[in-house]
Amino acid sequence: MSILDQGRQPSGFQHQLSEFDEQARARLNGQPVYDDSSPRFEDWSPEKQRQGYEGLVREDVKTASIKAVADEFILLHPEMPDHINNGEAIAKNLRLMFGDVVYSVEMFEAAYDVARANGALELDQAEIVKQQQAEAKTKRKAAQDKRNFEAKRQFNPAEDYSNLSLDEIRQRADAGTQQELESRAYQEGLR
């Protein structure tokens, strides 16, 4: 402190510059003051600020993509209520199984299967029963359709085959003969 400044300062008061004051003075003097090791965004160099911003944008895009896939997954599984415990269980399995990536619906399915097998999910049992009933109904319909198709393909000598090709007539006759032979073999085996 100079002699001229002594008169302006109260006696015994030593003014110490804070970090803010030092940076402000350096900036006013035209000196670039950057601290890339600082946790504060404002202290970083323009390069590091750009990198930080681009990293945040990438994270936002990744988060939005994962959210969109998660919403699609939730629609596919009405038996799993969308609440925090189920979300945490699925997220934990996703991180353990696949790491920190943008997850696909197939990855969600795999994590769901593991969480369900471990009993980590709270599921709507009424919805599960509805799904099982619908699946059983679909299987019964498929089996009935298959039986109807097979019955239609069997050879019937009284039917009009004028609109079928010779190969299709031969296939029906072969299928009918095969069934007849199997039926006889089965009946002879029972005797």
C-alpha positions, 0 to 999 in steps of 0.5 A: 500500500502506498503512502497516498492510499494510507489516508483513504484507509482506516488505520489498521485495515488491510484490504485483501482482494477476494478471488472474485476481485482478482478475476474481475481486475484481471478481466478488466485488464484484458487478461483471460482468466479461465480455470478448467478445474473449477466446478463452476461453468462460468470459470471454464475456458470457451473450449471446455464450456462448448464441450460441457454444453455438447455433453449435456445436449448428448445426455438430454438426447439420450435421456429423451430416447430412453424415455420414448423406449420406456414409454413404448415398453410400458404400453406393451406390459399393462400388467406392470404398473408404472411406478417408482419401484418397478422403474428402479428395478428395471433401471437397475437391471438395464444398467447391470446387463447393458451398461450406460447406453441407449436401451432398446425395447428388446433390452427392456424386455430382457431386464423385465424378464430378469426382474420378474424372475427375481420377484423384484416387480409389483405386478397387477395379478388381475391383468396377468389373468386377463392376458393368460385367458386371452393367450389361451383363447388365441391358442384355441382358435389357432388349433381350431383353424389348423384342424379346419384347414387339415380337414379341408385338405383331406381327400374326399372322393365325393368332392368336386376337384375340378378347380384344384391342380393335380399336385393339390389333389395328390397331396390331399389323397396322400394325406388321407391315405397316411391318416388311414394307415396311422389309424389302422396301425393305432387300432391294431396296436390296441388289440 
